[in-house]
Amino acid sequence: MRIRCLTIGRSRDRLIAELVERYRARCPWTIEFVELDLKKQVDRARRIDGEGDLLLAAIERDERVIVLDERGRSLSSEAFAELLGGWRDQGMADVACLIGGADGLAPRVRERADLLLALGTLTWPHELVRVLLAEQLYRASAILSGHPYHRA
């Protein structure tokens, strides 16, 4: 599988980057984090709209799209792995995971999603969402391959 994690904003925290890299490096799938940044500071509504434009423009034609959204579906790790494995087995092995900015997502970004995914009901800082997503992608690959990392 090839997974691109499209994120709004730049991560400047070395510890966050190290944790993301730890899981990315362990995963047999190709995982790339792409940071998108809206250069101008504008009012909230225009910023959300501009960030939506950046995210949607970065999606490649054949990618399945997972949008991280607190109002999305909460899946178990097993169910998430099953979903990704199903896409892979159907020949849809390119996935884009979208992480919006701190002010939320434009409605058209949510509408583009093949899956709206919540990482629980807690609110997470956007930089930590990168770590949680990287870990869950690694865990999904471990579940699908029968690796003992996931113990349920």
MODELLER restraints for C-alpha pairs under 7 A, 6 or more apart:
rsr = mdl.restraints
at = mdl.atoms
rsr.add(forms.Gaussian(group=physical.xy_distance, feature=features.Distance(at['CA:1:A'], at['CA:29:A']), mean=5.12, stdev=0.5))
rsr.add(forms.Gaussian(group=physical.xy_distance, feature=features.Distance(at['CA:1:A'], at['CA:30:A']), mean=6.33, stdev=0.5))
rsr.add(forms.Gaussian(group=physical.xy_distance, feature=features.Distance(at['CA:1:A'], at['CA:88:A']), mean=6.70, stdev=0.5))
rsr.add(forms.Gaussian(group=physical.xy_distance, feature=features.Distance(at['CA:1:A'], at['CA:93:A']), mean=4.74, stdev=0.5))
rsr.add(forms.Gaussian(group=physical.xy_distance, feature=features.Distance(at['CA:1:A'], at['CA:94:A']), mean=6.09, stdev=0.5))
rsr.add(forms.Gaussian(group=physical.xy_distance, feature=features.Distance(at['CA:2:A'], at['CA:29:A']), mean=6.00, stdev=0.5))
rsr.add(forms.Gaussian(group=physical.xy_distance, feature=features.Distance(at['CA:2:A'], at['CA:30:A']), mean=4.74, stdev=0.5))
rsr.add(forms.Gaussian(group=physical.xy_distance, feature=features.Distance(at['CA:2:A'], at['CA:31:A']), mean=6.10, stdev=0.5))
rsr.add(forms.Gaussian(group=physical.xy_distance, feature=features.Distance(at['CA:2:A'], at['CA:93:A']), mean=6.16, stdev=0.5))
rsr.add(forms.Gaussian(group=physical.xy_distance, feature=features.Distance(at['CA:2:A'], at['CA:94:A']), mean=4.90, stdev=0.5))
rsr.add(forms.Gaussian(group=physical.xy_distance, feature=features.Distance(at['CA:2:A'], at['CA:95:A']), mean=6.33, stdev=0.5))
rsr.add(forms.Gaussian(group=physical.xy_distance, feature=features.Distance(at['CA:3:A'], at['CA:30:A']), mean=6.04, stdev=0.5))
rsr.add(forms.Gaussian(group=physical.xy_distance, feature=features.Distance(at['CA:3:A'], at['CA:31:A']), mean=4.76, stdev=0.5))
rsr.add(forms.Gaussian(group=physical.xy_distance, feature=features.Distance(at['CA:3:A'], at['CA:32:A']), mean=6.36, stdev=0.5))
rsr.add(forms.Gaussian(group=physical.xy_distance, feature=features.Distance(at['CA:3:A'], at['CA:94:A']), mean=5.88, stdev=0.5))
rsr.add(forms.Gaussian(group=physical.xy_distance, feature=features.Distance(at['CA:3:A'], at['CA:95:A']), mean=4.75, stdev=0.5))
rsr.add(forms.Gaussian(group=physical.xy_distance, feature=features.Distance(at['CA:3:A'], at['CA:96:A']), mean=5.75, stdev=0.5))
rsr.add(forms.Gaussian(group=physical.xy_distance, feature=features.Distance(at['CA:4:A'], at['CA:31:A']), mean=5.76, stdev=0.5))
rsr.add(forms.Gaussian(group=physical.xy_distance, feature=features.Distance(at['CA:4:A'], at['CA:32:A']), mean=4.81, stdev=0.5))
rsr.add(forms.Gaussian(group=physical.xy_distance, feature=features.Distance(at['CA:4:A'], at['CA:33:A']), mean=5.87, stdev=0.5))
rsr.add(forms.Gaussian(group=physical.xy_distance, feature=features.Distance(at['CA:4:A'], at['CA:34:A']), mean=6.93, stdev=0.5))
rsr.add(forms.Gaussian(group=physical.xy_distance, feature=features.Distance(at['CA:4:A'], at['CA:95:A']), mean=6.29, stdev=0.5))
rsr.add(forms.Gaussian(group=physical.xy_distance, feature=features.Distance(at['CA:4:A'], at['CA:96:A']), mean=4.77, stdev=0.5))
rsr.add(forms.Gaussian(group=physical.xy_distance, feature=features.Distance(at['CA:4:A'], at['CA:97:A']), mean=6.19, stdev=0.5))
rsr.add(forms.Gaussian(group=physical.xy_distance, feature=features.Distance(at['CA:5:A'], at['CA:32:A']), mean=6.06, stdev=0.5))
rsr.add(forms.Gaussian(group=physical.xy_distance, feature=features.Distance(at['CA:5:A'], at['CA:33:A']), mean=4.68, stdev=0.5))
rsr.add(forms.Gaussian(group=physical.xy_distance, feature=features.Distance(at['CA:5:A'], at['CA:34:A']), mean=6.00, stdev=0.5))
rsr.add(forms.Gaussian(group=physical.xy_distance, feature=features.Distance(at['CA:5:A'], at['CA:96:A']), mean=5.73, stdev=0.5))
rsr.add(forms.Gaussian(group=physical.xy_distance, feature=features.Distance(at['CA:5:A'], at['CA:97:A']), mean=4.60, stdev=0.5))
rsr.add(forms.Gaussian(group=physical.xy_distance, feature=features.Distance(at['CA:5:A'], at['CA:98:A']), mean=5.95, stdev=0.5))
rsr.add(forms.Gaussian(group=physical.xy_distance, feature=features.Distance(at['CA:6:A'], at['CA:33:A']), mean=6.12, stdev=0.5))
rsr.add(forms.Gaussian(group=physical.xy_distance, feature=features.Distance(at['CA:6:A'], at['CA:34:A']), mean=4.90, stdev=0.5))
rsr.add(forms.Gaussian(group=physical.xy_distance, feature=features.Distance(at['CA:6:A'], at['CA:35:A']), mean=6.13, stdev=0.5))
rsr.add(forms.Gaussian(group=physical.xy_distance, feature=features.Distance(at['CA:6:A'], at['CA:55:A']), mean=6.82, stdev=0.5))
rsr.add(forms.Gaussian(group=physical.xy_distance, feature=features.Distance(at['CA:6:A'], at['CA:96:A']), mean=6.80, stdev=0.5))
rsr.add(forms.Gaussian(group=physical.xy_distance, feature=features.Distance(at['CA:6:A'], at['CA:97:A']), mean=5.99, stdev=0.5))
rsr.add(forms.Gaussian(group=physical.xy_distance, feature=features.Distance(at['CA:6:A'], at['CA:98:A']), mean=4.88, stdev=0.5))
rsr.add(forms.Gaussian(group=physical.xy_distance, feature=features.Distance(at['CA:6:A'], at['CA:99:A']), mean=6.16, stdev=0.5))
rsr.add(forms.Gaussian(group=physical.xy_distance, feature=features.Distance(at['CA:7:A'], at['CA:34:A']), mean=6.14, stdev=0.5))
rsr.add(forms.Gaussian(group=physical.xy_distance, feature=features.Distance(at['CA:7:A'], at['CA:35:A']), mean=4.99, stdev=0.5))
rsr.add(forms.Gaussian(group=physical.xy_distance, feature=features.Distance(at['CA:7:A'], at['CA:36:A']), mean=5.89, stdev=0.5))
rsr.add(forms.Gaussian(group=physical.xy_distance, feature=features.Distance(at['CA:7:A'], at['CA:98:A']), mean=6.01, stdev=0.5))
rsr.add(forms.Gaussian(group=physical.xy_distance, feature=features.Distance(at['CA:7:A'], at['CA:99:A']), mean=4.69, stdev=0.5))
rsr.add(forms.Gaussian(group=physical.xy_distance, feature=features.Distance(at['CA:7:A'], at['CA:100:A']), mean=6.13, stdev=0.5))
rsr.add(forms.Gaussian(group=physical.xy_distance, feature=features.Distance(at['CA:8:A'], at['CA:35:A']), mean=5.95, stdev=0.5))
rsr.add(forms.Gaussian(group=physical.xy_distance, feature=features.Distance(at['CA:8:A'], at['CA:36:A']), mean=4.89, stdev=0.5))
rsr.add(forms.Gaussian(group=physical.xy_distance, feature=features.Distance(at['CA:8:A'], at['CA:37:A']), mean=5.69, stdev=0.5))
rsr.add(forms.Gaussian(group=physical.xy_distance, feature=features.Distance(at['CA:8:A'], at['CA:51:A']), mean=6.93, stdev=0.5))
rsr.add(forms.Gaussian(group=physical.xy_distance, feature=features.Distance(at['CA:8:A'], at['CA:99:A']), mean=6.36, stdev=0.5))
rsr.add(forms.Gaussian(group=physical.xy_distance, feature=features.Distance(at['CA:8:A'], at['CA:100:A']), mean=5.32, stdev=0.5))
rsr.add(forms.Gaussian(group=physical.xy_distance, feature=features.Distance(at['CA:8:A'], at['CA:101:A']), mean=5.12, stdev=0.5))
rsr.add(forms.Gaussian(group=physical.xy_distance, feature=features.Distance(at['CA:9:A'], at['CA:35:A']), mean=6.03, stdev=0.5))
rsr.add(forms.Gaussian(group=physical.xy_distance, feature=features.Distance(at['CA:9:A'], at['CA:36:A']), mean=5.78, stdev=0.5))
rsr.add(forms.Gaussian(group=physical.xy_distance, feature=features.Distance(at['CA:9:A'], at['CA:37:A']), mean=4.95, stdev=0.5))
rsr.add(forms.Gaussian(group=physical.xy_distance, feature=features.Distance(at['CA:9:A'], at['CA:101:A']), mean=6.76, stdev=0.5))
rsr.add(forms.Gaussian(group=physical.xy_distance, feature=features.Distance(at['CA:10:A'], at['CA:35:A']), mean=5.79, stdev=0.5))
rsr.add(forms.Gaussian(group=physical.xy_distance, feature=features.Distance(at['CA:10:A'], at['CA:37:A']), mean=6.81, stdev=0.5))
rsr.add(forms.Gaussian(group=physical.xy_distance, feature=features.Distance(at['CA:11:A'], at['CA:127:A']), mean=6.58, stdev=0.5))
rsr.add(forms.Gaussian(group=physical.xy_distance, feature=features.Distance(at['CA:16:A'], at['CA:127:A']), mean=6.88, stdev=0.5))
rsr.add(forms.Gaussian(group=physical.xy_distance, feature=features.Distance(at['CA:16:A'], at['CA:131:A']), mean=6.85, stdev=0.5))
rsr.add(forms.Gaussian(group=physical.xy_distance, feature=features.Distance(at['CA:19:A'], at['CA:131:A']), mean=6.19, stdev=0.5))
rsr.add(forms.Gaussian(group=physical.xy_distance, feature=features.Distance(at['CA:20:A'], at['CA:130:A']), mean=6.65, stdev=0.5))
rsr.add(forms.Gaussian(group=physical.xy_distance, feature=features.Distance(at['CA:20:A'], at['CA:131:A']), mean=4.96, stdev=0.5))
rsr.add(forms.Gaussian(group=physical.xy_distance, feature=features.Distance(at['CA:20:A'], at['CA:134:A']), mean=5.86, stdev=0.5))
rsr.add(forms.Gaussian(group=physical.xy_distance, feature=features.Distance(at['CA:23:A'], at['CA:134:A']), mean=5.71, stdev=0.5))
rsr.add(forms.Gaussian(group=physical.xy_distance, feature=features.Distance(at['CA:23:A'], at['CA:135:A']), mean=5.52, stdev=0.5))
rsr.add(forms.Gaussian(group=physical.xy_distance, feature=features.Distance(at['CA:23:A'], at['CA:138:A']), mean=6.05, stdev=0.5))
rsr.add(forms.Gaussian(group=physical.xy_distance, feature=features.Distance(at['CA:24:A'], at['CA:31:A']), mean=6.11, stdev=0.5))
rsr.add(forms.Gaussian(group=physical.xy_distance, feature=features.Distance(at['CA:24:A'], at['CA:134:A']), mean=6.14, stdev=0.5))
rsr.add(forms.Gaussian(group=physical.xy_distance, feature=features.Distance(at['CA:26:A'], at['CA:138:A']), mean=6.91, stdev=0.5))
rsr.add(forms.Gaussian(group=physical.xy_distance, feature=features.Distance(at['CA:27:A'], at['CA:138:A']), mean=4.93, stdev=0.5))
rsr.add(forms.Gaussian(group=physical.xy_distance, feature=features.Distance(at['CA:27:A'], at['CA:141:A']), mean=6.75, stdev=0.5))
rsr.add(forms.Gaussian(group=physical.xy_distance, feature=features.Distance(at['CA:36:A'], at['CA:54:A']), mean=6.83, stdev=0.5))
rsr.add(forms.Gaussian(group=physical.xy_distance, feature=features.Distance(at['CA:38:A'], at['CA:50:A']), mean=6.91, stdev=0.5))
rsr.add(forms.Gaussian(group=physical.xy_distance, feature=features.Distance(at['CA:38:A'], at['CA:51:A']), mean=6.39, stdev=0.5))
rsr.add(forms.Gaussian(group=physical.xy_distance, feature=features.Distance(at['CA:48:A'], at['CA:103:A']), mean=6.67, stdev=0.5))
rsr.add(forms.Gaussian(group=physical.xy_distance, feature=features.Distance(at['CA:48:A'], at['CA:104:A']), mean=6.62, stdev=0.5))
rsr.add(forms.Gaussian(group=physical.xy_distance, feature=features.Distance(at['CA:48:A'], at['CA:105:A']), mean=6.04, stdev=0.5))
rsr.add(forms.Gaussian(group=physical.xy_distance, feature=features.Distance(at['CA:48:A'], at['CA:106:A']), mean=5.68, stdev=0.5))
rsr.add(forms.Gaussian(group=physical.xy_distance, feature=features.Distance(at['CA:49:A'], at['CA:106:A']), mean=5.70, stdev=0.5))
rsr.add(forms.Gaussian(group=physical.xy_distance, feature=features.Distance(at['CA:52:A'], at['CA:105:A']), mean=6.53, stdev=0.5))
rsr.add(forms.Gaussian(group=physical.xy_distance, feature=features.Distance(at['CA:52:A'], at['CA:106:A']), mean=5.41, stdev=0.5))
rsr.add(forms.Gaussian(group=physical.xy_distance, feature=features.Distance(at['CA:52:A'], at['CA:109:A']), mean=6.01, stdev=0.5))
rsr.add(forms.Gaussian(group=physical.xy_distance, feature=features.Distance(at['CA:56:A'], at['CA:109:A']), mean=6.72, stdev=0.5))
rsr.add(forms.Gaussian(group=physical.xy_distance, feature=features.Distance(at['CA:59:A'], at['CA:96:A']), mean=6.66, stdev=0.5))
rsr.add(forms.Gaussian(group=physical.xy_distance, feature=features.Distance(at['CA:62:A'], at['CA:94:A']), mean=6.81, stdev=0.5))
rsr.add(forms.Gaussian(group=physical.xy_distance, feature=features.Distance(at['CA:63:A'], at['CA:94:A']), mean=4.81, stdev=0.5))
rsr.add(forms.Gaussian(group=physical.xy_distance, feature=features.Distance(at['CA:63:A'], at['CA:95:A']), mean=4.85, stdev=0.5))
rsr.add(forms.Gaussian(group=physical.xy_distance, feature=features.Distance(at['CA:63:A'], at['CA:96:A']), mean=5.97, stdev=0.5))
rsr.add(forms.Gaussian(group=physical.xy_distance, feature=features.Distance(at['CA:64:A'], at['CA:94:A']), mean=6.28, stdev=0.5))
rsr.add(forms.Gaussian(group=physical.xy_distance, feature=features.Distance(at['CA:64:A'], at['CA:95:A']), mean=4.64, stdev=0.5))
rsr.add(forms.Gaussian(group=physical.xy_distance, feature=features.Distance(at['CA:64:A'], at['CA:96:A']), mean=6.09, stdev=0.5))
rsr.add(forms.Gaussian(group=physical.xy_distance, feature=features.Distance(at['CA:64:A'], at['CA:114:A']), mean=6.24, stdev=0.5))
rsr.add(forms.Gaussian(group=physical.xy_distance, feature=features.Distance(at['CA:65:A'], at['CA:95:A']), mean=5.84, stdev=0.5))
rsr.add(forms.Gaussian(group=physical.xy_distance, feature=features.Distance(at['CA:65:A'], at['CA:96:A']), mean=4.89, stdev=0.5))
rsr.add(forms.Gaussian(group=physical.xy_distance, feature=features.Distance(at['CA:65:A'], at['CA:97:A']), mean=5.92, stdev=0.5))
rsr.add(forms.Gaussian(group=physical.xy_distance, feature=features.Distance(at['CA:65:A'], at['CA:113:A']), mean=5.07, stdev=0.5))
rsr.add(forms.Gaussian(group=physical.xy_distance, feature=features.Distance(at['CA:65:A'], at['CA:114:A']), mean=5.18, stdev=0.5))
rsr.add(forms.Gaussian(group=physical.xy_distance, feature=features.Distance(at['CA:65:A'], at['CA:115:A']), mean=6.59, stdev=0.5))
rsr.add(forms.Gaussian(group=physical.xy_distance, feature=features.Distance(at['CA:66:A'], at['CA:96:A']), mean=6.16, stdev=0.5))
rsr.add(forms.Gaussian(group=physical.xy_distance, feature=features.Distance(at['CA:66:A'], at['CA:97:A']), mean=4.64, stdev=0.5))
rsr.add(forms.Gaussian(group=physical.xy_distance, feature=features.Distance(at['CA:66:A'], at['CA:98:A']), mean=6.19, stdev=0.5))
rsr.add(forms.Gaussian(group=physical.xy_distance, feature=features.Distance(at['CA:66:A'], at['CA:113:A']), mean=5.59, stdev=0.5))
rsr.add(forms.Gaussian(group=physical.xy_distance, feature=features.Distance(at['CA:66:A'], at['CA:114:A']), mean=5.93, stdev=0.5))
rsr.add(forms.Gaussian(group=physical.xy_distance, feature=features.Distance(at['CA:66:A'], at['CA:115:A']), mean=4.81, stdev=0.5))
rsr.add(forms.Gaussian(group=physical.xy_distance, feature=features.Distance(at['CA:66:A'], at['CA:116:A']), mean=5.94, stdev=0.5))
rsr.add(forms.Gaussian(group=physical.xy_distance, feature=features.Distance(at['CA:66:A'], at['CA:117:A']), mean=6.69, stdev=0.5))
rsr.add(forms.Gaussian(group=physical.xy_distance, feature=features.Distance(at['CA:67:A'], at['CA:97:A']), mean=5.75, stdev=0.5))
rsr.add(forms.Gaussian(group=physical.xy_distance, feature=features.Distance(at['CA:67:A'], at['CA:98:A']), mean=4.75, stdev=0.5))
rsr.add(forms.Gaussian(group=physical.xy_distance, feature=features.Distance(at['CA:67:A'], at['CA:99:A']), mean=6.57, stdev=0.5))
rsr.add(forms.Gaussian(group=physical.xy_distance, feature=features.Distance(at['CA:67:A'], at['CA:110:A']), mean=6.57, stdev=0.5))
rsr.add(forms.Gaussian(group=physical.xy_distance, feature=features.Distance(at['CA:67:A'], at['CA:113:A']), mean=5.73, stdev=0.5))
rsr.add(forms.Gaussian(group=physical.xy_distance, feature=features.Distance(at['CA:67:A'], at['CA:115:A']), mean=6.30, stdev=0.5))
rsr.add(forms.Gaussian(group=physical.xy_distance, feature=features.Distance(at['CA:67:A'], at['CA:116:A']), mean=4.94, stdev=0.5))
rsr.add(forms.Gaussian(group=physical.xy_distance, feature=features.Distance(at['CA:67:A'], at['CA:117:A']), mean=6.03, stdev=0.5))
rsr.add(forms.Gaussian(group=physical.xy_distance, feature=features.Distance(at['CA:68:A'], at['CA:98:A']), mean=6.03, stdev=0.5))
rsr.add(forms.Gaussian(group=physical.xy_distance, feature=features.Distance(at['CA:68:A'], at['CA:99:A']), mean=5.58, stdev=0.5))
rsr.add(forms.Gaussian(group=physical.xy_distance, feature=features.Distance(at['CA:68:A'], at['CA:116:A']), mean=6.00, stdev=0.5))
rsr.add(forms.Gaussian(group=physical.xy_distance, feature=features.Distance(at['CA:68:A'], at['CA:117:A']), mean=4.89, stdev=0.5))
rsr.add(forms.Gaussian(group=physical.xy_distance, feature=features.Distance(at['CA:68:A'], at['CA:118:A']), mean=5.83, stdev=0.5))
rsr.add(forms.Gaussian(group=physical.xy_distance, feature=features.Distance(at['CA:69:A'], at['CA:116:A']), mean=6.09, stdev=0.5))
rsr.add(forms.Gaussian(group=physical.xy_distance, feature=features.Distance(at['CA:69:A'], at['CA:117:A']), mean=5.72, stdev=0.5))
rsr.add(forms.Gaussian(group=physical.xy_distance, feature=features.Distance(at['CA:69:A'], at['CA:118:A']), mean=5.22, stdev=0.5))
rsr.add(forms.Gaussian(group=physical.xy_distance, feature=features.Distance(at['CA:70:A'], at['CA:118:A']), mean=4.76, stdev=0.5))
rsr.add(forms.Gaussian(group=physical.xy_distance, feature=features.Distance(at['CA:70:A'], at['CA:121:A']), mean=6.45, stdev=0.5))
rsr.add(forms.Gaussian(group=physical.xy_distance, feature=features.Distance(at['CA:71:A'], at['CA:118:A']), mean=6.26, stdev=0.5))
rsr.add(forms.Gaussian(group=physical.xy_distance, feature=features.Distance(at['CA:72:A'], at['CA:116:A']), mean=4.45, stdev=0.5))
rsr.add(forms.Gaussian(group=physical.xy_distance, feature=features.Distance(at['CA:72:A'], at['CA:117:A']), mean=4.46, stdev=0.5))
rsr.add(forms.Gaussian(group=physical.xy_distance, feature=features.Distance(at['CA:72:A'], at['CA:118:A']), mean=4.63, stdev=0.5))
rsr.add(forms.Gaussian(group=physical.xy_distance, feature=features.Distance(at['CA:73:A'], at['CA:116:A']), mean=6.03, stdev=0.5))
rsr.add(forms.Gaussian(group=physical.xy_distance, feature=features.Distance(at['CA:73:A'], at['CA:117:A']), mean=4.89, stdev=0.5))
rsr.add(forms.Gaussian(group=physical.xy_distance, feature=features.Distance(at['CA:73:A'], at['CA:118:A']), mean=5.37, stdev=0.5))
rsr.add(forms.Gaussian(group=physical.xy_distance, feature=features.Distance(at['CA:74:A'], at['CA:117:A']), mean=6.19, stdev=0.5))
rsr.add(forms.Gaussian(group=physical.xy_distance, feature=features.Distance(at['CA:74:A'], at['CA:118:A']), mean=5.07, stdev=0.5))
rsr.add(forms.Gaussian(group=physical.xy_distance, feature=features.Distance(at['CA:74:A'], at['CA:119:A']), mean=6.30, stdev=0.5))
rsr.add(forms.Gaussian(group=physical.xy_distance, feature=features.Distance(at['CA:74:A'], at['CA:120:A']), mean=5.94, stdev=0.5))
rsr.add(forms.Gaussian(group=physical.xy_distance, feature=features.Distance(at['CA:77:A'], at['CA:136:A']), mean=6.96, stdev=0.5))
rsr.add(forms.Gaussian(group=physical.xy_distance, feature=features.Distance(at['CA:77:A'], at['CA:140:A']), mean=6.63, stdev=0.5))
rsr.add(forms.Gaussian(group=physical.xy_distance, feature=features.Distance(at['CA:78:A'], at['CA:143:A']), mean=6.99, stdev=0.5))
rsr.add(forms.Gaussian(group=physical.xy_distance, feature=features.Distance(at['CA:80:A'], at['CA:140:A']), mean=6.75, stdev=0.5))
rsr.add(forms.Gaussian(group=physical.xy_distance, feature=features.Distance(at['CA:81:A'], at['CA:140:A']), mean=4.28, stdev=0.5))
rsr.add(forms.Gaussian(group=physical.xy_distance, feature=features.Distance(at['CA:81:A'], at['CA:141:A']), mean=6.95, stdev=0.5))
rsr.add(forms.Gaussian(group=physical.xy_distance, feature=features.Distance(at['CA:81:A'], at['CA:143:A']), mean=6.59, stdev=0.5))
rsr.add(forms.Gaussian(group=physical.xy_distance, feature=features.Distance(at['CA:81:A'], at['CA:144:A']), mean=6.50, stdev=0.5))
rsr.add(forms.Gaussian(group=physical.xy_distance, feature=features.Distance(at['CA:85:A'], at['CA:144:A']), mean=6.91, stdev=0.5))
rsr.add(forms.Gaussian(group=physical.xy_distance, feature=features.Distance(at['CA:87:A'], at['CA:93:A']), mean=6.18, stdev=0.5))
rsr.add(forms.Gaussian(group=physical.xy_distance, feature=features.Distance(at['CA:102:A'], at['CA:126:A']), mean=6.83, stdev=0.5))
rsr.add(forms.Gaussian(group=physical.xy_distance, feature=features.Distance(at['CA:110:A'], at['CA:116:A']), mean=6.94, stdev=0.5))
rsr.add(forms.Gaussian(group=physical.xy_distance, feature=features.Distance(at['CA:139:A'], at['CA:150:A']), mean=6.37, stdev=0.5))
rsr.add(forms.Gaussian(group=physical.xy_distance, feature=features.Distance(at['CA:142:A'], at['CA:149:A']), mean=6.29, stdev=0.5))
rsr.add(forms.Gaussian(group=physical.xy_distance, feature=features.Distance(at['CA:142:A'], at['CA:150:A']), mean=6.62, stdev=0.5))
rsr.add(forms.Gaussian(group=physical.xy_distance, feature=features.Distance(at['CA:143:A'], at['CA:150:A']), mean=6.22, stdev=0.5))
